[in-house]
Amino acid sequence: MLKIDMHSHIIPKHLPDWTKKFGYGDFIFLDHNEDKTADMMQGGQFFRRIEENCWDENVRLKEYEQHQTQVQVICTIPVMFAYNAKTKDCVEMGQFLNDHIADLVYKYPKNYIGLATLPMQDTEAAIKELERAKSIGLVGIQIGSNINDENLGEERFFPIFEACERLGMAVMIHPWQMMGFDSMKKYWLPWLVGMPAETSRAACSMIFSGILEKLPNLRVCFSHAGGSFLPTLGRIEHGFNCRPDLVAIDNNVNPREYLGKFWVDCITHDIDLLEYILKMQGSKRICLGSDYPFPLGDLEIGKFIEDSDLSLDVKEDIFTNSTLEWLNLDKKLFL
């Protein structure tokens, strides 16, 4: 069975020293070590240690082979979004990252599919880079759950989503800059609590603002199984019903009506939760995702699904068909 991991992150082995070049900021720079690891340095401060599977495409292919997964959808690491940079600098960074991904797609067309990053802080620049990304072979974008703490439902982002629908570019929403970060750093709570909340924030914003209603052909996938959106949909729906004066001010369609109209990945680490999400979404709207190569991801790439008693048809939808439909790609391209 063809397996496509639609949620993985990659970074070029060598990055320019953008902080030095631009003369401001705390942009990521890689400080390589002798043991084939690298330290991600942010403005001179240690951020995270990564291994060569973060940048070496051949190491990645070998590791994926161990999990019988042939295709990776690759996108940058969210810390590289740089939405707080000057537009021209964010454009330069994004083009560097997008060109790297496009080059891998060109060299390994049966193994890599690419998503672009955009300068979301500038609508015109974002649409221009979106169009360029499509022209170099990328099939969608990855964006953050908020843009400099502005919700995705803000009017100024609508033309970007409108352009995605027009160009047939898929959208992946990834949590980042988690709300409450500074007040809950202990116990890794930004990642354990903040990330699921951020993804729900993005889903609610896109639904309540009417983006999904106005753009029915926009193909959106929410990371980490939709975060806390699907498990708390009952509460969200109840709020919509009991306080429409607060919730239904821009879109009067019940949020439950959008089930099955967007995609989520399968990163639940919990077969029982996945079965609940299957009941809500259906197998054709759940994609295999791993968040590779980071430790909070599913680094066995769907083994908990393979080991389950889910039907073969459901497994094939999750492992293959849902992602192909989300990205509007033909299975024959990868056989």
Secondary structure, DSSP 4 states (H G I P E B T S, - for coil): ---EEEEEE---SS---HHHHHTSS--EEEEE-TTSEEEEEETTEEEEEEEGGGT-HHHHHHHHHTTT--EEEEE--GGG--TTS-HHHHHHHHHHHHHHHHHHHHH-TTTEEEEE---TTSHHHHHHHHHHHHHTT--EEEEESEETTEETTSGGGHHHHHHHHHHT-EEEEE--S-TTGGG--GGGHIIIIIHHHHHHHHHHHHHHTTHHHH-TT--EEETGGGTTTTTTHHHHHHHHHH-HHHHSSS--S-GGGGTTSSEEE---S-HHHHHHHHHHH-GGGEE----BTSTTS-TTSSHHHHTS---HHHHHIIIIIHHHHHHT--GGGG-
